Amino acid sequence: MNTTPVSQDAAQLREEVRSRYARAATSACCGTSNAALNDELQVVDEATGGCCTGGAAVDESFGAALYSSDDQGALPAEAVAASLGCGNPTAVADLRPGERVLDLGSGGGIDVLLSARRVGETGFAYGVDMTDEMLDLARANAAKAGATNVEFLRGTIEDVPLPDASVDVVISNCVINLSVDKPKVLAEMFRVLVPGGRIGISDVVAEDHLTTEDRAERGSYVGCIAGALSRAEYLAGLAEAGFVDADVEFTHEAVPGMHGAIVRATKPTA
């Protein structure tokens, strides 16, 4: 399940990802619109592809356009502007009042804040991110939204700073494809979930016939394309981690042969 290009080591890739999203956070907190933010990142990274587009033209398949107007209107503009994902995991996770939710790679906080609204005062939403600039932006957005049932933690999605069996649901929005150790991410999701807990993830996923080289030809690693798993690799990885009832559903094409997708699975109760 290793999709890390052989010419780049893990530390280099992780720093490229951190730097990319630090720029995104800085742009968002300065009031840059979502469309302008994507345009800006494509200009900066035109050699490797735009943010979560792999060089494809920015369209309504990514970012804030995937959230309803009601969701967007309920949040600070900076949180909406920093949305760079490929789906709306808070919708696919079917969140319920009182649940504890963890967002892996929480960025500017849009999915954490929406989760906090859905789980209500008796629930709680955590966000984990490795980028200080994104954490600062997310905490500022939480304060503007008046959200008290949220917490943003510094850490990586391969080493989540929460104890075992501490959350009911894990969500993530177009971030797992950026990990340099995807089996560790899946294992961490399994670890922090309570028995019977579930995942509801949005990610870029490749069709099974595409090789690692094919994916790299379609876009960069930091552009959410080269590091994406295939559907078969995702399902095998979830099973290896211990999940059951796993499903990967394609929703829209990001680049030829690669799709925004919904990933669901459950941790067994026994």
SVG drawing of the C-alpha trace seen along z (x, -y; Angstrom):
<svg xmlns="http://www.w3.org/2000/svg" viewBox="-29 -40 44 50">
<polyline fill="none" stroke="black" stroke-width="0.4" points="0.0,0.0 3.0,-2.3 2.4,-5.1 5.3,-7.3 7.4,-8.1 10.8,-6.4 12.6,-9.7 11.2,-11.4 11.6,-10.3 8.8,-10.5 10.3,-13.5 10.6,-15.5 7.0,-14.7 5.6,-15.6 7.4,-18.9 6.0,-19.7 2.5,-19.0 3.0,-21.1 4.4,-24.0 1.5,-23.8 -1.2,-24.0 0.6,-26.6 0.3,-28.9 -3.3,-27.9 -4.0,-28.9 -2.2,-32.2 -4.2,-33.1 -7.5,-32.1 -6.9,-34.0 -6.2,-37.1 -9.6,-36.9 -8.8,-35.3 -11.9,-33.7 -12.0,-29.9 -11.8,-30.3 -9.0,-32.9 -7.2,-30.6 -7.2,-27.7 -6.1,-30.0 -3.2,-31.3 -2.0,-27.8 -2.2,-26.7 0.0,-29.6 2.5,-28.9 2.5,-25.2 1.8,-25.1 4.7,-22.7 3.1,-20.1 -0.6,-20.8 -3.2,-22.8 -4.5,-22.2 -6.3,-18.8 -6.8,-19.0 -3.6,-17.5 -3.3,-20.2 -6.8,-20.0 -8.9,-23.1 -10.4,-24.1 -14.1,-23.4 -17.1,-22.5 -15.6,-19.1 -13.4,-20.5 -13.6,-22.9 -16.5,-24.8 -18.8,-24.1 -19.4,-20.6 -21.1,-22.1 -24.7,-23.4 -25.3,-27.1 -26.8,-26.5 -23.5,-24.9 -21.4,-27.7 -23.6,-30.4 -23.3,-29.0 -19.5,-29.3 -16.9,-32.0 -15.9,-33.0 -12.3,-32.1 -13.3,-28.5 -15.1,-28.2 -12.3,-29.8 -9.8,-27.3 -11.9,-24.3 -9.8,-22.4 -11.3,-18.9 -13.0,-16.6 -16.2,-16.0 -18.3,-16.6 -17.5,-13.9 -19.8,-15.4 -22.7,-14.5 -21.6,-11.0 -20.8,-10.1 -24.4,-10.5 -23.4,-12.2 -25.8,-12.0 -26.3,-14.1 -23.9,-13.1 -21.2,-11.5 -17.5,-12.2 -16.0,-12.9 -12.4,-13.1 -11.4,-14.9 -8.0,-13.8 -6.2,-16.7 -8.7,-19.2 -7.2,-22.2 -9.1,-25.5 -11.7,-23.6 -14.8,-23.6 -15.6,-19.9 -14.9,-20.1 -17.2,-23.0 -19.9,-21.4 -19.5,-18.2 -19.8,-20.1 -23.1,-21.5 -24.4,-18.1 -23.4,-16.3 -24.7,-19.2 -23.8,-20.3 -23.6,-16.7 -21.2,-15.7 -17.6,-16.8 -15.5,-17.3 -11.7,-17.0 -9.4,-18.1 -5.8,-16.9 -3.5,-18.8 0.3,-19.0 0.4,-22.6 0.7,-25.3 -0.8,-27.9 -3.9,-25.8 -4.3,-25.2 -4.2,-28.9 -6.7,-29.5 -9.0,-26.7 -8.9,-27.9 -9.7,-31.5 -12.6,-30.2 -13.9,-28.2 -13.8,-31.3 -15.7,-33.3 -18.3,-30.6 -18.8,-30.4 -18.1,-26.7 -17.3,-25.4 -17.4,-21.6 -14.3,-21.5 -10.6,-21.0 -7.8,-21.3 -4.7,-19.2 -1.3,-19.3 -0.2,-16.0 0.0,-13.8 -2.6,-11.5 -0.1,-8.6 0.2,-9.3 -3.1,-10.7 -2.7,-12.4 -5.8,-10.7 -6.2,-7.6 -7.6,-4.2 -11.4,-3.9 -11.9,-7.7 -14.2,-8.6 -17.3,-7.2 -16.6,-8.5 -13.5,-9.3 -13.9,-11.6 -11.3,-13.1 -11.5,-15.2 -9.0,-14.5 -6.1,-14.1 -5.3,-10.3 -4.0,-10.4 -1.4,-12.8 0.0,-10.5 3.4,-8.9 2.3,-5.9 -1.3,-5.0 -1.4,-1.6 -0.4,-3.5 -3.3,-6.0 -5.8,-3.2 -4.5,-1.5 -4.7,-4.8 -8.3,-5.2 -9.1,-1.7 -7.3,-2.3 -9.1,-5.5 -12.5,-4.3 -14.8,-2.6 -16.0,0.9 -18.8,0.4 -17.4,-3.0 -17.3,-4.0 -15.4,-6.0 -16.9,-8.4 -14.1,-9.7 -13.9,-11.7 -10.7,-11.0 -9.3,-10.8 -9.2,-7.1 -7.9,-5.6 -9.5,-3.0 -7.8,0.4 -6.2,0.6 -4.0,-2.5 -0.5,-1.8 1.5,-4.0 3.2,-5.4 -0.1,-6.1 -1.3,-8.1 1.9,-10.1 1.5,-11.1 -1.9,-12.5 -0.8,-14.9 1.5,-15.6 1.7,-14.0 0.9,-17.3 -1.9,-17.9 -3.8,-14.9 -3.3,-12.7 0.0,-10.7 -0.3,-9.4 -3.9,-8.2 -4.8,-4.6 -6.8,-2.5 -10.2,-1.1 -8.8,2.4 -5.8,1.0 -8.2,-0.9 -10.4,2.1 -7.5,4.3 -5.9,1.8 -9.1,1.4 -9.5,5.1 -5.9,5.4 -6.5,2.8 -9.4,4.8 -12.4,2.9 -15.5,4.7 -18.3,3.7 -15.9,1.5 -17.2,-0.3 -15.6,-2.8 -18.1,-4.7 -16.9,-6.9 -18.8,-10.3 -17.1,-12.4 -14.0,-12.2 -11.1,-14.4 -8.7,-13.5 -9.1,-10.6 -9.4,-7.3 -9.3,-9.0 -12.3,-10.0 -13.5,-11.8 -14.9,-9.0 -16.7,-8.2 -15.1,-5.6 -17.0,-3.9 -16.2,-1.1 -16.9,0.1 -14.9,1.3 -16.3,4.6 -18.1,4.6 -16.3,7.7"/>
</svg>
